[in-house]
Amino acid sequence: MKSISLNGQWKLKGREQEGSEDFISLNAIVPGEVQLDLSEAGYLPIDLFMGKNIFETEKYEGWEWWYERSFIAPDERENVYLVFCGVDCIAEYFLNGEKIGESRNAFIRHEFEIGKKLTDGKNTVAVHILSPMVYAHYRPFDISAIYFSGHIGFNGTATALRKPPHSFGWDIMPRAITSGLWRDVKIEVRDKFYFEQLFFKSDLNGFTVAYELKSKYCDFNNVELEFIGECGESTFCKKLRANWKIGGREYIGIENPQLWWPYGYGEANLYDTTVNIYSDGELVHTEKHKIGLRTVELDRTDHTDGVHGKFRFIVNGVEVMCRGTNWVPLDAFHSRDKSRYEKALSLVKDIGCNILRCWGGNVYEDHEFFDFCDANGIMVWQDFAMACNSYPEDDEFLEDMRREVEFVVREYRNHPSIILWSGDNEIDWCHRNLGRDPDTNVITRKVIPDVINKNDVGRPYIASSPYITGEKFRNNTLDPSEAHLWGARDYYKADFYKQSKAHFVSETGYHGCPSLESIKNFISEDKVFPYFDNDEWNLHSTDVNLNDGRVMLMHKQVRQLFGEVPENAEDYILASQISQAEAKKYFIERIRANRPKTSGIIWWNLLDGWPQMSDAVVDYYFTKKLAYSYIKRSQAPFAIIAGEISSWNLPFFACNDTLKEKSGTVTITDIDTGEIVFESDFISPANSTVKIGAFPVYYSEKRMFVIRWKTSDGEGFNHYTSGNVPLDFETYKKWLRKLNNIYH
C-alpha cells in the first residue's frame, strides 16, 4: 500500500457562522487546530496558557472554517482513498468542488474512495468545519439530558457532540472548544487484495487469527495467506488458502511460546509478525504486526461488604497487583499530544506503573501510545470517551456511538496491553445520585457490549467506572467492589480513606503546586503570589468560573498537615508538595499492605495537560513534584512499606509483586538519631504481601523512619512518617534534606 501525506501547510479561512459575512484568511498547519493557527497569525495571544489568555478562544466558538489545499494525483485510479485520521468535529468534505461526504465525530477516522473523481495533475481538497456550539444549539435533546447532567456542569448540553468531553471545561482542563484537522491527512493507494479486518485472539500456546479480505475482484480461488513470526528462538509459520472465502479463521500453535507479561511479572514478549497475501503465487499485500500471547480475566463481584467481594485482574492465570495512574489528555490542543508522547511515556515505567487507565474524558490515543505499553508490559484500562453526564439515546446518537465503538475496538484490539474496555467514567455514579437506575443506560448496557461481543472475543468489559448495577442502585448500603475515592478530600488518613471497602481503587488523588519556576510560566508576574482572591490561580486550579474552591482546598490540606500555612511562595509550594507526596504514598501503600483483600490502585494522575495547580505529580512543563520520587519508591515491584499503628505497634510489610521469591535483610532507623529501631532477615513469597515485623510506636511521637533493605537483586529504600498531625514544617524540611541525601 502506498501512502501520500497531505500534512503540512493548508489555507484556512473562517467567519462567524451566524453573524458577519466577513472572512479572515490565514495559513494553517495540519495536523492542528484553528486556535493554534489563530495564535500564530496574531488573532489570539501567542501563549494561550498564560494568565487568562485561554478565555480569548471563546470568541471563536461560533465560527465556521474552511481548510483547503492542492495535491498532485497519484497515477493509480483503483483503490485510492482520501483518509482523515481525526477531524474536529462537524465537517463536510469536498474534492475539486464536489461534496464527497460528511462527518460528526472527532474521535474516529473518516475515509472516502476518490480514484474515479481525480483528475490528472493538480486536485483540490477542502474541508468545511461548522461551529460545534451552533450545531449543539440546534440539536434537539430529551429533558433528561439536562436533568441528569446538570449536577456536574462540566460540559452540559453539548453531550451530543462526539468530541473530547473535557473541551467544554473540566476540573483538570480549561474550556477550549477546538476545531481542526487534528490528526494526519493522507491519500492511500491500497493493494489489489488487503485485509478489511485482521484479529489475533491469543492464548498461552498460540493464537487464532480471524480475517476479512477486501478486494474488488471476485476471484479468491488462488489466494493464499501466510503468517510468519518470531520472538527470540520461538517461531511460527503458517500458510492457508482463502478457498473462495472472503473471511475465515485459523488456529496457529507455537512451540516454546513466549508469553506477554505485565511489568514486574516477566518479560513483555512480542512476536514480530509478517502477514502476506499471495494471488496466483504473486505477493500482493504485506503488513507487520506485533503479537503478544496472553490471557486476561477480570474476576469481580458487583458489590462488597469489604470482605466478601473482589475486583482483580488475572493475566496468564496469575493475579496481578495493579499499580498505576490515570492517563489524561496530554494537551488541551490534541494535535500536540503526539509530540509529548516520548517524554510522558518515559515517566510511566520509571515511576513504577504497570497499568494506565485511559480516562473517559480523554481522546483515544495513537498507536504509538499502545505500542509503548505493549513493549513495556504496561496494562491499559480503556474507557470509551464519555464522562460525568447523561448522553442522548435517540437513534441518531446511538448509531454514532455504535460506529465509534466499532472503529475503536477494531483499531486497537490487537494490542495485548489493553486488558479492559470500560463503557464510561462515573456515569453510573452520577445517575444513581440523581435517582436514575444505571441499568437503563442503553449505550453502556446494550450498544457497546453488542459491538464488543461481535468484534473482540474474550476481553473483559465493564459498563462504567465505578460500575453500579441495579441491585446496588436500589440498595445504597452496598458498596461497589471498584471505587473512585474522592469524598471531602480532607486529611488523607481520614476515615473516608481508611474505611473504604473497595477492593480496587481506580481514582484517588491529592493536590500539589507546581514549582515556582513553572508557575511563573503561566501566571502573570504580578499574580504569582499570594493566591488569595487571585483570578489566575482560580482559573489554573482549574475553574472556568474563577471560583477559588480548589485553591482553598489545597490551602486547607496544607494547614491540616502542618497546623499553619507558610506565607511565602517557596515554602507554601513545598508544603503543598509534601502534603501531596505523603497522601499519595499513603493511598498506594494502604492498597499494597491490605493485599489480598485489595488488588489495585490507579491514582490521579501522572501529568498535566495544561499548566495548573493539580493532583498531577508532573506538571505541564515536565517538572516533577516531590510526590514523583515518593511514588516511585512506593510502587517498586518489590518494596517494604509500613502499615498503620495498631495495638501500640507499627507493622511492616514486604510487598512482592513479582513471580520470584525475595529474601534478605531489612533495617529501620530513626532519621533524626540514626537509632536502629528494627532489624531482621525476611523471606517474601512470590506475588504476595507478608508482614515481616513490627515495633512499638506512639501516636504522639512525630518521627520519620528510614527503611532500607538488601536482597540478591540489590538494595532498596523507603520511609514512613509517624505521628498525629499537625507535623512541624521546619522539622519536615530537615527530614526531607536527609531523605534526599539518602536517596541520591
Sequence and secondary structure as in RCSB ss.txt:
>XXXX:A:sequence
MKSISLNGQWKLKGREQEGSEDFISLNAIVPGEVQLDLSEAGYLPIDLFMGKNIFETEKYEGWEWWYERSFIAPD
ERENVYLVFCGVDCIAEYFLNGEKIGESRNAFIRHEFEIGKKLTDGKNTVAVHILSPMVYAHYRPFDISAIYFSG
HIGFNGTATALRKPPHSFGWDIMPRAITSGLWRDVKIEVRDKFYFEQLFFKSDLNGFTVAYELKSKYCDFNNVEL
EFIGECGESTFCKKLRANWKIGGREYIGIENPQLWWPYGYGEANLYDTTVNIYSDGELVHTEKHKIGLRTVELDR
TDHTDGVHGKFRFIVNGVEVMCRGTNWVPLDAFHSRDKSRYEKALSLVKDIGCNILRCWGGNVYEDHEFFDFCDA
NGIMVWQDFAMACNSYPEDDEFLEDMRREVEFVVREYRNHPSIILWSGDNEIDWCHRNLGRDPDTNVITRKVIPD
VINKNDVGRPYIASSPYITGEKFRNNTLDPSEAHLWGARDYYKADFYKQSKAHFVSETGYHGCPSLESIKNFISE
DKVFPYFDNDEWNLHSTDVNLNDGRVMLMHKQVRQLFGEVPENAEDYILASQISQAEAKKYFIERIRANRPKTSG
IIWWNLLDGWPQMSDAVVDYYFTKKLAYSYIKRSQAPFAIIAGEISSWNLPFFACNDTLKEKSGTVTITDIDTGE
IVFESDFISPANSTVKIGAFPVYYSEKRMFVIRWKTSDGEGFNHYTSGNVPLDFETYKKWLRKLNNIYH
>XXXX:A:secstr
 EEEE  EEEEEEEEETTS    EEEEEEES  HHHHHHHHTSS S TTSTTGGGGGGGGTTEEEEEEEEEE  S
  SSEEEEES EESEEEEEETTEEEEEE BSSS EEEE GGG  SSEEEEEEEEE HHHHHHHS   HHHHHTTT
TT SSGGGGGSBS GGGB  SSS B    EE S EEEEE  SSEEEEEEEEE SSEEEEEEEEE S    TTEEE
EEEEEETTEEEEEEEE TT SEEEEEEE SS  BB  TTTS B  EEEEEEEEETTEEEEEEEEEE B  EEEEE
 SEESSSS  EEEEETTEEE EEEEEE  S SSGGGHHHHHHHHHHHHHHTT SEEEE TTS    HHHHHHHHH
HT EEEEE S BSS    SHHHHHHHHHHHHHHHHHHTT TTEEEEE  BSHHHHHHHTT  GGG HIIIIIHHH
HHHHHSTT  EESSBS   HHHHH TTSEESEEEE TT   TTSHHHHT   SEEEEEB  B   HHHHHHHS G
GGSS  TT HHHHHTTT TT   HHHHHHHHHHHHHHSS  SSHHHHHHHHHHHHHHHHHHHHHHHHHTTTT  E
EEEB SB SSS SBS SB TT  B HHHHHHHHHTSSEEEEE   BTTEEEEEEEE SSS EEEEEEEEETTT  
EEEEEEEEE TTEEEEEEEEE  TT  EEEEEEEEETTEEEEEEEEES S   HHHHHHHHHHHHHHH 
